């Protein structure tokens, strides 16, 4: 069963919060995502622009939203321009949402046809002092512009109750897919066959599909951070790393797990797995209100380093920074990984060195964990 649309109250609050961050007399212009041609009359799957959905709740392409919260004319404060159905479009893809349906989904009372856009934008651009926009719009060729992304990033860091519900649903569906794979993983199965179990569970439970390209990596394939070929056969005695998540109403789950292909860890594999589990549990306990994300990364990196040193302290076991052979006969080497989550995902297959903060993506300002939630250890993103 497909999930219900997200209540429009969420998008009204989102627009209100954005208005509080905007400069006086400013205008936001944001275009929805586009459908991209693949070949002939076939198109790549459509995925809505995240910021457009955050402000409107609409999943259609080729729309434009204009937001001018302190315009003197109330009719010009929120305007959503939408496509009108034609006999040809209805024949090929069915009827498009009408004005009233879009009003109900978005909570935007002033919905207009795209044919009216140019005349109304001409008025809005004369009345504004600045436009927030991150897209190339021909109407803004000679307008004072500011990026919208910094404002949206601040808003989206804190999730509303409706958003948390969507993430929980995505997590629940992802969990179902993981349990399906647990029942199908065995020596001789192919990685793409396990990927098929994942997408089947997603669609069967109402998700839109994958939130990102899934990784199903057995044996040495798991040493490739973004291995997405999923084309090898799983061997007896090997480990299987999976990184996948369902997407529901543009909200995503993100699950990374490593399991033994034959259902049983070797003693060394269990030792490595439990080392990761200890770091994960300590890292989870750090995720409380007031924790700065950069500091969290640094502290988890130290935990990983300490765990690594314990693993290699016994003579004859892995030596930091040097290739060495383990029970399987494979040669591996210690590796620095970009973030703690990558470290916790990968360590059952190799022993990385300490986290190098220079590998982490730069941020304009430290991020704060303002809300702490635990849902069976599943990582969530949106």
Secondary structure, DSSP 8 states (H G I E B T S, - for coil): -------HHHHHHHHHHHHHHS-TTEEEEEE-----EEETTEE------HHHHHHH----SS-EEEE-TT-SSGGGSEEEEE----HHHHHHH-----HHHHHHHH--S-EEEGGGHHHHHHHHHHH-SEEE--S--GGGTTS-EE-SHHHHHHHHTS--HHHHHHHHHHHHHHHHHHHHHHHH--TT-BHHHHHHHHHHHHHHTT--EESS--EEEEGGGGGSTT-----SB--TT-EEEEEE-EEETTEEEEEEEEEETTS---HHHHHHHHHHHHHHHHHHHH-STTEEHHHHHHHHHHHHHHHHHHHH-STTS--TTS-EE-TT--EE-----SSHHHHHHHTTT-------GGGS---SS--EE-S---STT-EEE-
